[in-house]
Amino acid sequence: MLFEVFILFHLYMQGQRVMQTWVPVDKVEMQAYFGLLLLAGVFKSRGENTLSLWGIDGRDLFPAVMSRKRFILISRMLRFDDRETREARFQQDHDKLGPIREVWDIWVSALQRMWAPRSEVCVDEMLIGFRGRCPFMQYMPSKPDRYGLKVWALCECETSYCWNLQFYLGKPSPTAKREEGLGKRVVMELTEGLTGTVTTDNFFYLT
C-alpha cells in the first residue's frame, strides 16, 4: 500500500508540472501499467521497440489494456522522487542513492518479506547495464555490458531467489581513500539476520 501511494503521488506531481491536460493515474491503471511491464518480460521483449508491442504484429493484450499513447505518457511521467526536494535531501544525507532511496528500500523490504532463504546462500556482484548520467556508474570490462550500476546481491543457492541487494556507491568523494574491508562489510550487511552457509568468491576474502 505504501509503495502504491508513493508512485501515485509522484506521477500526479510530475504530470501537473509538465502537462495541464494530465489525467491522474488511479490504483487500477497503475497496476495495469506494471502488469504490462511484467508481461513484456514474459515475452522476452528486452531491447524491443515499445511501439512494436502495439503494432500490427504486436501482442493483442497490450492494446486491450491501455492505449500506446497512454503507456508512453505514464512512462514519461514516472518518477521515484520529488525533483524540487532532491538537492536538499542529497545535501542533508550525502546519499548518492537519495533520489530513489525510499522506493529502493521498499523494494528490498518486500523481497525479504516474500521469502525465507534456506540454509545455503551466496553473495556476488552484478552489473546493471547503463550509460546515462550517474555519480556511481562503474566500468567493468569483464562484464557483458561493461558500463553500468554495480549491485551486491545475496541469493538463495537452491532457487536463485534474490533476498537482499545493495548498490555500490563508490567512494564518498574523489579524494577519499579506498575503503578497507569492503568485501567483509558487504557480506556481513547482506546476511544480517540469516543463519547457514554463505558462499562467495575470492573478492570478498581479499578486500
Buried (B, 14 or more C-beta within 10 A) or exposed (E): EEBEEBBBEBBBBBBEEEEEEBEEBEEEBBEBBEEBEEBBEEBEBEEEEEEEBBEEEBBEEBBEBBEBEBBEBBEEBBBBBBEEEEEEBBEEEEEBBBBEBBBBEBEBEEBBEEEEBEEEBBBBBBBEEEEEEEEEBBEBEEBEEEBBBBBBBBBBBEEEBBBBBBBBEBEEEEEEEEEEEBBEBBBEEBBEEBEEEBEBEEEBEEB
